[in-house]
């Protein structure tokens, strides 16, 4: 995705997003759902602005454009929630999201546990290729980590089989409720970045939170399935490795984004 700030003729600030139609998230389904959730009274959902004909996405020169309200408040980078109050506010939003009914599931947004980037990861594990500035180190990391990654892929497949057998209850989940996707305003927490919304077990959101002390204080009574927590943790880690490895092997020049990817890949595999 690409992002800009925009100011309209009245001086109102907006957040403009352009998504690739071939990108990893089905935004033609996720963005209208975010708007629906906001309209249903979930004020912590910051949905896109609808156009004159009700559409929330406009195709402009082959890109899917959307306009979102600018949220004024305290934001954080990706990672851990800074305080217990921030964590409580986030989990309180999630319990309302997970309990929200009256919305028929959208076929494109029902969890199937497919691993994003798996084909690319298996390809570079078999034969890592690249001649750019990051190729040598990336190849070394993939070679040394190949056995462990294959074990993790097998473990992931086993957890998916287990998940299918227990048939967990599906609810609406955000997908990435880490600190970077929550803005704390005077009116309360606001969740942003709704391209990952999906019907799935609650563990899809809660694995981001269970490592905190007293993480469930803001959520209330809840029982999580440890196997599903592990499944979603592995899904995240393997998808990250896949994305970073493919990006770095294909890089033709150095850049700050590539440096971040290289650092993250080292964290996973070194």
PLY file of the C-alpha trace (Angstrom):
ply
format ascii 1.0
element vertex 270
property float x
property float y
property float z
element edge 269
property int vertex1
property int vertex2
end_header
0.00 0.00 0.00
0.91 3.66 -0.44
-0.25 6.41 1.88
-0.62 10.19 1.82
-2.01 12.96 3.95
-4.59 15.15 2.23
-6.38 18.36 3.21
-9.76 19.21 1.68
-11.09 22.69 0.93
-12.55 23.00 4.42
-9.17 22.32 6.01
-10.06 18.79 7.16
-7.13 16.36 7.24
-7.58 12.90 5.66
-5.50 9.75 5.30
-5.44 8.49 1.71
-4.51 4.91 0.85
-3.75 3.28 -2.50
-3.79 -0.51 -2.62
-2.56 -2.81 -5.36
-5.49 -4.96 -6.59
-3.06 -7.89 -6.67
-1.91 -7.23 -3.11
-2.12 -9.71 -0.23
-5.38 -8.44 1.30
-8.88 -8.48 -0.24
-9.52 -4.81 0.45
-12.62 -4.76 -1.77
-14.17 -6.86 1.01
-12.31 -5.66 4.12
-12.80 -1.92 3.67
-16.60 -2.07 3.20
-16.77 -4.31 6.26
-14.84 -1.74 8.31
-17.32 0.93 7.20
-20.22 -1.36 8.15
-18.77 -1.99 11.62
-18.33 1.72 12.21
-21.89 2.39 11.04
-23.11 -0.34 13.39
-21.90 1.74 16.33
-18.44 0.35 16.96
-16.89 3.78 17.40
-13.37 2.35 17.84
-13.45 1.17 14.21
-12.10 3.88 11.94
-13.69 3.00 8.63
-13.17 4.65 5.23
-15.21 7.60 4.00
-17.98 6.70 1.57
-18.21 8.46 -1.79
-21.29 10.14 -3.27
-22.65 6.79 -4.45
-21.81 4.95 -1.24
-18.60 3.33 -2.48
-15.55 3.24 -0.18
-13.03 2.28 -2.88
-12.39 3.98 -6.20
-10.23 2.54 -8.97
-7.81 5.27 -10.03
-5.28 4.38 -12.72
-5.29 0.75 -11.66
-4.94 1.39 -7.92
-7.68 1.01 -5.31
-8.01 4.38 -3.60
-9.70 4.95 -0.25
-9.99 7.94 2.06
-9.93 7.56 5.83
-10.53 10.00 8.67
-7.40 11.38 10.25
-7.39 10.26 13.89
-5.80 12.68 16.33
-4.28 11.01 19.34
-1.28 9.16 20.71
0.12 6.54 18.40
2.93 4.02 18.80
5.19 2.01 16.56
4.69 -1.69 15.91
5.30 -3.70 19.04
4.14 -3.92 22.61
1.46 -1.77 24.15
3.19 0.84 26.29
1.08 0.71 29.45
-1.43 -1.48 31.23
-4.09 1.12 30.47
-3.29 0.95 26.75
-3.55 -2.83 26.85
-6.85 -2.72 28.74
-8.31 -0.24 26.26
-7.28 -2.43 23.34
-8.67 -5.65 24.78
-11.93 -3.87 25.64
-12.28 -2.98 21.96
-11.58 -6.56 20.95
-14.20 -8.07 23.24
-16.81 -5.81 21.62
-15.56 -6.64 18.13
-15.55 -10.37 18.82
-19.05 -10.18 20.25
-20.53 -8.13 17.43
-23.26 -9.92 15.55
-25.72 -9.13 12.83
-23.17 -9.14 10.00
-23.29 -12.05 7.59
-19.84 -13.59 7.00
-18.18 -12.61 3.74
-16.82 -15.62 1.87
-13.54 -13.92 0.98
-12.94 -13.10 4.66
-13.40 -16.50 6.29
-10.26 -17.98 7.80
-8.77 -20.87 5.81
-5.35 -20.88 7.50
-3.50 -20.54 4.20
0.03 -19.34 4.91
0.78 -16.08 3.12
3.92 -16.33 1.02
4.31 -20.07 1.48
5.02 -20.80 -2.19
7.76 -18.19 -2.25
9.25 -19.43 1.01
9.39 -23.04 -0.15
10.98 -21.89 -3.41
13.78 -19.91 -1.76
14.40 -22.68 0.77
14.92 -25.11 -2.09
17.05 -22.79 -4.22
17.76 -19.28 -2.92
18.74 -17.05 -5.82
19.76 -13.43 -5.97
22.66 -11.21 -6.91
21.79 -7.97 -5.12
23.37 -6.40 -2.03
21.44 -8.59 0.44
21.47 -11.87 -1.45
24.59 -13.41 0.11
23.54 -12.91 3.73
19.92 -13.87 3.01
21.08 -17.08 1.31
23.33 -17.88 4.27
20.49 -17.35 6.75
18.07 -19.47 4.72
20.62 -22.25 4.29
21.47 -22.43 7.98
17.81 -22.16 8.97
16.41 -24.50 6.32
15.92 -27.51 8.58
14.25 -25.48 11.32
11.94 -23.74 8.87
10.84 -27.04 7.35
10.09 -28.30 10.87
8.04 -25.19 11.59
6.11 -25.59 8.34
5.31 -29.19 9.28
4.29 -28.08 12.78
2.06 -25.40 11.28
0.34 -27.95 9.02
-0.28 -30.17 12.02
-1.82 -27.30 13.96
-4.10 -26.47 11.02
-5.28 -30.09 10.94
-5.98 -29.86 14.67
-7.85 -26.56 14.25
-10.06 -28.09 11.56
-10.83 -31.04 13.82
-11.94 -28.93 16.80
-14.01 -26.55 14.64
-13.56 -23.38 16.76
-16.17 -20.62 16.81
-15.49 -17.89 14.27
-16.00 -14.20 15.09
-14.96 -10.95 13.45
-11.28 -10.36 14.19
-9.00 -7.43 13.45
-5.89 -9.52 12.76
-3.14 -7.19 13.98
-4.13 -5.45 17.23
-0.55 -4.57 18.21
0.40 -1.13 19.51
1.09 0.26 16.04
-2.54 -0.20 15.02
-4.12 1.52 18.02
-4.45 5.27 18.46
-5.38 6.47 21.93
-7.62 9.54 21.80
-9.42 11.62 24.40
-12.56 9.67 23.49
-10.90 6.26 23.83
-8.89 3.76 21.80
-9.33 3.63 18.04
-8.23 0.63 15.95
-6.84 1.40 12.51
-5.52 -0.60 9.55
-8.55 -2.76 8.74
-7.20 -4.54 5.65
-6.66 -7.69 7.76
-10.20 -8.04 9.18
-11.50 -11.61 8.92
-13.88 -14.13 10.50
-11.66 -16.39 12.58
-11.18 -17.78 16.10
-10.52 -15.19 18.81
-6.95 -16.47 19.06
-6.16 -14.71 15.77
-6.21 -11.46 17.73
-5.36 -12.66 21.20
-2.01 -14.24 20.41
-0.73 -10.65 20.13
-1.70 -10.07 23.77
-1.29 -13.25 25.82
2.37 -12.58 26.70
1.38 -9.54 28.77
0.73 -9.80 32.51
-3.01 -9.63 33.24
-3.68 -9.29 29.51
-7.31 -10.41 29.91
-8.24 -7.74 32.46
-9.81 -5.57 29.77
-11.27 -8.52 27.88
-13.13 -10.30 30.65
-13.72 -14.00 31.12
-12.11 -15.86 28.25
-10.50 -19.24 27.64
-7.95 -19.44 24.85
-6.78 -22.55 23.04
-3.00 -22.77 23.37
-2.70 -24.71 20.11
-4.51 -21.95 18.22
-2.29 -19.35 19.89
0.75 -21.27 18.63
-0.82 -21.66 15.18
-1.26 -17.91 14.77
2.17 -17.13 16.17
3.73 -19.51 13.66
1.56 -18.10 10.86
2.90 -14.62 11.61
6.54 -15.65 11.91
6.60 -17.85 8.81
4.78 -15.23 6.73
7.27 -12.60 7.88
10.25 -14.79 6.97
8.71 -15.51 3.57
8.08 -11.83 2.80
11.51 -10.67 3.98
13.44 -13.44 2.22
11.75 -12.95 -1.15
12.11 -9.17 -0.88
15.80 -9.30 0.01
16.77 -11.88 -2.62
15.13 -9.73 -5.27
16.57 -6.40 -4.07
18.76 -4.60 -6.62
19.86 -1.74 -4.39
20.12 -0.80 -0.74
17.36 1.16 0.98
16.10 1.87 4.51
13.18 -0.53 3.99
15.53 -3.28 2.90
17.74 -2.65 5.92
14.73 -3.09 8.19
13.82 -6.33 6.41
17.39 -7.58 6.77
17.42 -6.82 10.47
14.10 -8.60 11.00
15.21 -11.66 9.04
18.32 -11.87 11.21
16.13 -11.72 14.31
14.14 -14.70 13.06
16.93 -16.85 11.66
20.31 -15.83 13.09
0 1
1 2
2 3
3 4
4 5
5 6
6 7
7 8
8 9
9 10
10 11
11 12
12 13
13 14
14 15
15 16
16 17
17 18
18 19
19 20
20 21
21 22
22 23
23 24
24 25
25 26
26 27
27 28
28 29
29 30
30 31
31 32
32 33
33 34
34 35
35 36
36 37
37 38
38 39
39 40
40 41
41 42
42 43
43 44
44 45
45 46
46 47
47 48
48 49
49 50
50 51
51 52
52 53
53 54
54 55
55 56
56 57
57 58
58 59
59 60
60 61
61 62
62 63
63 64
64 65
65 66
66 67
67 68
68 69
69 70
70 71
71 72
72 73
73 74
74 75
75 76
76 77
77 78
78 79
79 80
80 81
81 82
82 83
83 84
84 85
85 86
86 87
87 88
88 89
89 90
90 91
91 92
92 93
93 94
94 95
95 96
96 97
97 98
98 99
99 100
100 101
101 102
102 103
103 104
104 105
105 106
106 107
107 108
108 109
109 110
110 111
111 112
112 113
113 114
114 115
115 116
116 117
117 118
118 119
119 120
120 121
121 122
122 123
123 124
124 125
125 126
126 127
127 128
128 129
129 130
130 131
131 132
132 133
133 134
134 135
135 136
136 137
137 138
138 139
139 140
140 141
141 142
142 143
143 144
144 145
145 146
146 147
147 148
148 149
149 150
150 151
151 152
152 153
153 154
154 155
155 156
156 157
157 158
158 159
159 160
160 161
161 162
162 163
163 164
164 165
165 166
166 167
167 168
168 169
169 170
170 171
171 172
172 173
173 174
174 175
175 176
176 177
177 178
178 179
179 180
180 181
181 182
182 183
183 184
184 185
185 186
186 187
187 188
188 189
189 190
190 191
191 192
192 193
193 194
194 195
195 196
196 197
197 198
198 199
199 200
200 201
201 202
202 203
203 204
204 205
205 206
206 207
207 208
208 209
209 210
210 211
211 212
212 213
213 214
214 215
215 216
216 217
217 218
218 219
219 220
220 221
221 222
222 223
223 224
224 225
225 226
226 227
227 228
228 229
229 230
230 231
231 232
232 233
233 234
234 235
235 236
236 237
237 238
238 239
239 240
240 241
241 242
242 243
243 244
244 245
245 246
246 247
247 248
248 249
249 250
250 251
251 252
252 253
253 254
254 255
255 256
256 257
257 258
258 259
259 260
260 261
261 262
262 263
263 264
264 265
265 266
266 267
267 268
268 269
